Amino acid sequence: MKVAFIGLGNMGTPMAQNLIRAGHDVTVWNRTPAKAEPLKSQGAKLAKSAGEAAKGAEIAITMLADDNAVESAVLHSEGVAEVLPKGALHVSMSTISVALSRKLAEEHRERGQHYMTAPVFGRPEAAEAAKLFIAAAGEKSAVERAMPVLEAMGQRVFVMGDKPEMANVVKLTGNFMIATVIESLGEAVALARKYNVDAHTYIEFLTNSLFAAPVYKTYGGLIADEKYKPAGFRIRLGLKDMRLAIAAAEGVDAALPLASMIRDHMLTAIARGMEDMDWSATAKLAAENAGLR
């Protein structure tokens, strides 16, 4: 399948590599061209713009940082929407707002193109191993068409509904839940440490008893090791997702009081110089608030 892959960050690069390995004809573009160069030797074609990558593509995938980056790549002059062939499909895999997802659906519809969403759950190491969990939503025919591409990047695809924004909401609520796990772990570890309980022993107990889920193992290990760099997912992106979750909740009159609290903690962490750290660094903030070094 002829695929345009737009966005080669920590997640996008291994995802594009897995598409190449699966035998797809992949053209890539990234705002920082140097990040695209290594993929050339693996079989990818390099484009000079998002629009150039999408020309002639059957499927264009966007995996970008935020609403602004997606809107710039897709809706600006000579962007993806302007050049993607009629009948072709845009698969948005970025974590974006419900409002932008609805806008993209309408823009593609007016151009005779198709649009669906497929945000992912998993850190960069899961992307490298093609072990991502993917939440997909859109018209049934679009989802079926994209399935071979999605299956090359993930271990399982969950179809959430026929409206693209449904998967966006699933992604935002999922990231909200991960953030609450990080917050509770950070506070719990700080309390345990105040009583001289070893953090690693504490996490080993938790994750081999009642809290054996991968999210507790992954973030519990990072918190016990105090390993917040290099960031698998920067705290600034976590802040963006809390804001998007709150906006989605406000749109349907649903309160998310924990999201508001975590947003404020993330802002505090950034104000204290943690902007380039992993979003699990809110645990560092909890430790500092408890008077721990």
Residue, then its C-alpha position, 0 to 999 in steps of 0.5 A: m500500500k502506498v503510505a505517506f507518514i507525516g511526523l517522525g518523533n519518538m513514536g512516529t519513527p518506529m511506527a514508520q519503520n514497522l510499515i517499511r518492514a511490512g512491505h508498504d511503499v512509505t514516503v515520510w516527512n518531518r519538520t526537522p529533515a534530519k530525523a527523516e534521513p535514517l529511514k531513507s536507507q531502510g527503504a523510505k522515500l523522503a519528501k520536502s513537505a507534508g503535501e509532497a508526501a501525500k501526493g498520490a498516497e492511498i493512505a496518509i498518516t499523521m503522527l504529530a505533537d499537537d493540534n497546531a502541528v496537525e492543522s499546519a500539516v493538513l489544512h495549510s496551503e499545499g498541505v495534506a488535504e489539498v493534495l491527497p487524491k480523492g477517495a484516499l484516506h487520512v488516518s490521524m494517529s495524533t492526540i488531538s482535540v475533539a474540535l479539530s478532529r471534527k473539523l478535519a472530518e468535514e474538510h476531507r468530506e468536502r474534498g471527496q477524501h476519507y478520514m478516520t482516527a487511530p490514536v495509540f497507547g504505548r511508549p516508544e519501546a512498544a512502538e519499536a516492537a509493534k506492540l502498540f494498542i490502537a483505538a480506531a474510529g470512523e466509517k466502517s469502510a475506512v477502518e477496514r481499509a486501514m486495518p493492514v497498516l494499523e496491524a503492522m504497527g500494533q498488537r491489537v486494534f480496537v474499533m470504538g465507533d463510526k465517528p472519528e472523534m470517538a477514538n480521540v475521546v478514548k485516547l484523551t480519557g486513557n491519558f487522563m487515567i495514566a496521569t492519575v496513576i502517575e500522580s497516585l504512585g508519586e504521592a504514595v512512593a513519597l509517603a513510603r520513603k518518608y517512613n524509610v521504606d525503600a522505593h524499589t522494594y515498595i514498587e516490587f510489592l505493589t506490582n507483584s500483588l494488587f497492582a500488576a498492570p503494565v502501567y504500574k510496572t512501567y511508571g513505578g519503575l521510572i519513579a523508583d529509579e527517579k529516571y525522568k530523562p530521556a523523556g518517553f513522553r514529555i511533561r509538556l505533552g502531558l499538560k496538553d493532553m490534560r487541557l484537551a481532556i478538560a475541554a472535551a469534558e466541558g463540551v458535554d458538561a462532564a466534570l473532571p476534577l482530578a484532571s484539573m488538579i493534575r494539570d496544575h501539578m504539571l504546570t508547577a513542575i514545568a515552572r520548576g524547570m522540569e519541562d524536558m522531563d518525562w511526564s512521570a516527573t510529577a512524582k519528583l514534584a510530589a517528593e519535593n513537596a514531601g521534603l525529600r531530596 
